[in-house]
Amino acid sequence: MKFTDSPVIELPVRDALLSIEQDNGSMHVGTSVWPCSLVLVKFVERWLLTHNSSLSTPNPYVHLLNFSGKRAIELGSGCGPAGMGLSLLGLDIILTDIAPVMPALKRNLKRNKPTLGKNLKYAQLYWNNLNQIKTLNPPFDFVIAADVVYIEESVGPLVSAMEALVGNSGFVLLGYQLRSPEAHRLFWELCERVFTIEKVPHEDLHPEYAYEETDVYIMRKK
């Protein structure tokens, strides 16, 4: 799998094709498509298709894949590839990000509406804004996040938001790539206090979307 600075990134999901417009020249990192979002979607797709097929392949993620009646929220949606992809896979999801990134998110939701077949829900969310978190009506069955750990100052609010939003029996699905050693250390230190952490073996990622520096984690409240 290769990543590009092309103005448009395409992501095939099942028999559909998402077309995601990005702006790498923006001062906001959320206007670029980052690898983790694609890796996360294709990981879920791989095992969801295995789950729904007649093959006898053992599925270690079957407990994750019952999306029926479940609520999900994505933190740091950016251009929206992860949220849109997971919606195509059957997840009822709200996409969130900060105000400066919302124009890029809305633009891509509009661009892909014919593929999505519906208007996805979205909301402005700052991770340290407790009123915004409350308005979203937690708890959620799934909290989705991809490539959101890159600034040490935001790590505390991020982990607190994850804890506040996910239900006691819910899951955090995290696409992760090391961006900052300081943020990395603090993030995992805080997560270990709150969550049990399962790292998905690299061989379980989608073979065509197994970027060597990117990992997927499944976390649950302790």
C-alpha positions as CSV (number, residue, x, y, z in Angstrom):
1,M,0.0,0.0,0.0
2,K,1.3,3.4,-1.0
3,F,0.2,6.8,0.2
4,T,0.3,9.9,-1.9
5,D,-0.1,13.7,-1.8
6,S,-2.6,13.5,-4.6
7,P,-5.5,15.9,-4.0
8,V,-8.0,13.0,-4.1
9,I,-7.6,9.6,-2.3
10,E,-9.8,6.7,-3.2
11,L,-10.8,4.0,-0.8
12,P,-12.7,0.9,-2.0
13,V,-15.1,-0.5,0.6
14,R,-17.0,-3.6,-0.3
15,D,-18.4,-2.8,-3.8
16,A,-18.3,1.0,-3.3
17,L,-15.6,3.6,-3.8
18,L,-15.1,6.6,-1.5
19,S,-13.4,9.6,-3.1
20,I,-11.8,11.8,-0.5
21,E,-10.5,15.2,-1.2
22,Q,-7.5,16.4,0.9
23,D,-5.5,19.5,1.3
24,N,-2.0,18.9,2.4
25,G,-1.2,22.6,2.2
26,S,-3.5,23.4,5.0
27,M,-2.2,24.4,8.5
28,H,-4.6,21.9,10.0
29,V,-3.5,18.2,10.0
30,G,-7.2,17.1,9.8
31,T,-7.4,18.2,6.2
32,S,-5.1,15.4,5.0
33,V,-5.9,11.7,4.7
34,W,-3.7,9.8,7.1
35,P,-2.8,6.1,6.7
36,C,-4.3,4.8,9.9
37,S,-7.9,5.7,8.8
38,L,-7.6,3.5,5.7
39,V,-5.8,0.7,7.5
40,L,-8.6,0.7,10.2
41,V,-11.4,0.5,7.7
42,K,-9.8,-2.3,5.7
43,F,-9.1,-4.3,8.8
44,V,-12.8,-4.2,9.8
45,E,-13.8,-5.0,6.2
46,R,-11.5,-8.0,6.1
47,W,-13.0,-9.7,9.2
48,L,-16.5,-8.5,8.6
49,L,-16.5,-10.2,5.2
50,T,-15.0,-13.3,6.8
51,H,-17.7,-13.3,9.4
52,N,-20.5,-13.0,6.8
53,S,-19.0,-15.6,4.4
54,S,-19.6,-19.3,4.4
55,L,-15.9,-20.0,4.9
56,S,-14.8,-21.9,7.9
57,T,-11.9,-19.5,8.6
58,P,-11.8,-18.8,12.4
59,N,-12.6,-15.2,13.1
60,P,-10.9,-13.8,16.2
61,Y,-12.9,-10.6,15.9
62,V,-16.4,-11.9,15.7
63,H,-17.2,-10.2,19.0
64,L,-16.5,-6.8,17.4
65,L,-18.6,-7.3,14.3
66,N,-22.1,-7.2,15.4
67,F,-22.9,-3.6,14.4
68,S,-26.7,-4.0,14.5
69,G,-28.3,-1.5,16.9
70,K,-24.9,-0.2,18.0
71,R,-23.9,3.5,18.3
72,A,-20.4,4.8,17.4
73,I,-18.6,8.0,17.4
74,E,-15.3,9.0,15.7
75,L,-12.8,11.4,17.3
76,G,-10.8,13.5,15.0
77,S,-12.6,12.5,11.8
78,G,-10.6,14.9,9.6
79,C,-11.6,14.4,6.0
80,G,-13.9,11.5,7.0
81,P,-12.4,8.4,5.4
82,A,-12.7,6.1,8.6
83,G,-16.2,7.2,9.5
84,M,-17.5,7.0,6.0
85,G,-15.9,3.6,5.4
86,L,-17.2,2.2,8.6
87,S,-20.7,3.5,7.8
88,L,-20.6,1.6,4.5
89,L,-19.7,-1.5,6.6
90,G,-22.9,-1.0,8.7
91,L,-21.9,1.1,11.7
92,D,-24.2,3.9,12.9
93,I,-21.6,6.6,13.5
94,I,-21.2,10.3,14.3
95,L,-18.2,12.0,12.9
96,T,-16.5,14.7,15.0
97,D,-13.7,17.2,14.8
98,I,-12.7,20.7,15.7
99,A,-14.2,23.8,14.0
100,P,-11.4,24.6,11.5
101,V,-11.6,21.0,10.1
102,M,-15.4,20.9,9.7
103,P,-15.4,22.5,6.2
104,A,-13.2,19.7,4.9
105,L,-15.3,17.1,6.6
106,K,-18.6,18.5,5.3
107,R,-17.2,18.8,1.8
108,N,-16.3,15.2,1.7
109,L,-19.6,14.0,3.2
110,K,-21.3,15.9,0.4
111,R,-18.9,14.6,-2.2
112,N,-19.6,11.0,-1.2
113,K,-23.3,11.2,-0.4
114,P,-24.3,9.3,-3.6
115,T,-22.0,6.5,-2.4
116,L,-23.0,6.6,1.2
117,G,-26.7,6.7,0.3
118,K,-27.5,9.0,3.3
119,N,-26.4,12.0,5.2
120,L,-24.0,10.9,8.0
121,K,-24.2,12.6,11.4
122,Y,-21.4,15.0,12.4
123,A,-20.7,17.3,15.3
124,Q,-18.1,19.7,16.4
125,L,-16.1,18.3,19.3
126,Y,-13.2,19.6,21.3
127,W,-12.0,16.8,23.5
128,N,-11.7,19.0,26.6
129,N,-15.2,20.4,26.3
130,L,-17.4,18.4,28.7
131,N,-20.6,20.1,27.5
132,Q,-20.0,19.0,24.0
133,I,-19.3,15.5,25.1
134,K,-22.5,15.5,27.2
135,T,-24.5,16.8,24.2
136,L,-23.5,13.8,22.2
137,N,-25.4,11.5,24.6
138,P,-22.8,8.9,25.6
139,P,-22.2,6.1,26.3
140,F,-21.3,4.7,22.8
141,D,-20.8,1.1,21.9
142,F,-17.8,2.1,19.8
143,V,-15.3,5.0,19.9
144,I,-13.3,5.2,16.7
145,A,-10.0,7.1,16.4
146,A,-7.3,7.0,13.7
147,D,-4.0,8.9,13.7
148,V,-5.0,11.2,16.6
149,V,-1.9,11.0,18.8
150,Y,0.7,13.5,17.6
151,I,0.7,16.4,20.1
152,E,1.6,15.8,23.8
153,E,-0.8,18.6,25.0
154,S,-3.8,16.9,23.5
155,V,-3.2,13.4,24.9
156,G,-4.8,14.0,28.3
157,P,-8.0,15.4,26.8
158,L,-8.1,12.7,24.2
159,V,-7.9,9.8,26.7
160,S,-10.4,11.5,29.0
161,A,-12.8,11.9,26.0
162,M,-12.4,8.3,25.1
163,E,-13.2,7.2,28.7
164,A,-16.2,9.5,28.9
165,L,-17.7,8.4,25.5
166,V,-17.3,4.6,25.5
167,G,-19.6,2.4,27.4
168,N,-18.5,-0.1,30.0
169,S,-19.0,-2.9,27.6
170,G,-18.0,-0.9,24.5
171,F,-14.8,-0.9,22.4
172,V,-12.3,1.7,21.4
173,L,-11.0,0.9,17.9
174,L,-7.8,2.8,17.3
175,G,-5.6,3.2,14.2
176,Y,-2.2,4.2,15.5
177,Q,1.1,5.4,14.2
178,L,3.9,6.9,16.3
179,R,4.2,10.6,15.5
180,S,5.8,12.1,18.6
181,P,7.8,10.1,21.2
182,E,6.6,12.4,24.0
183,A,2.9,12.0,23.0
184,H,3.4,8.3,22.5
185,R,4.7,7.7,26.0
186,L,2.0,9.8,27.7
187,F,-0.8,8.3,25.6
188,W,0.0,4.7,26.5
189,E,0.7,5.5,30.1
190,L,-2.7,7.1,30.5
191,C,-4.5,4.4,28.4
192,E,-3.1,1.6,30.6
193,R,-4.7,3.2,33.6
194,V,-8.2,3.1,32.0
195,F,-8.3,0.4,29.4
196,T,-7.3,-3.2,28.7
197,I,-5.3,-3.0,25.4
198,E,-5.2,-5.6,22.6
199,K,-2.8,-5.0,19.7
200,V,-4.0,-6.6,16.5
201,P,-1.3,-8.8,15.0
202,H,0.0,-7.3,11.8
203,E,-0.9,-10.4,9.8
204,D,-4.5,-9.8,10.7
205,L,-4.6,-6.5,8.9
206,H,-5.9,-6.3,5.4
207,P,-3.0,-7.6,3.2
208,E,-3.2,-4.7,0.8
209,Y,-3.6,-2.2,3.6
210,A,-0.9,-3.3,6.1
211,Y,1.3,-0.2,6.2
212,E,4.4,-1.3,8.2
213,E,4.4,1.6,10.6
214,T,0.7,1.5,11.4
215,D,-1.1,-0.6,14.0
216,V,-4.7,-1.3,15.1
217,Y,-5.6,-1.5,18.8
218,I,-8.8,-2.7,20.5
219,M,-9.4,-1.3,23.9
220,R,-12.0,-1.8,26.6
221,K,-12.6,-0.2,30.0
222,K,-11.0,-2.0,32.9
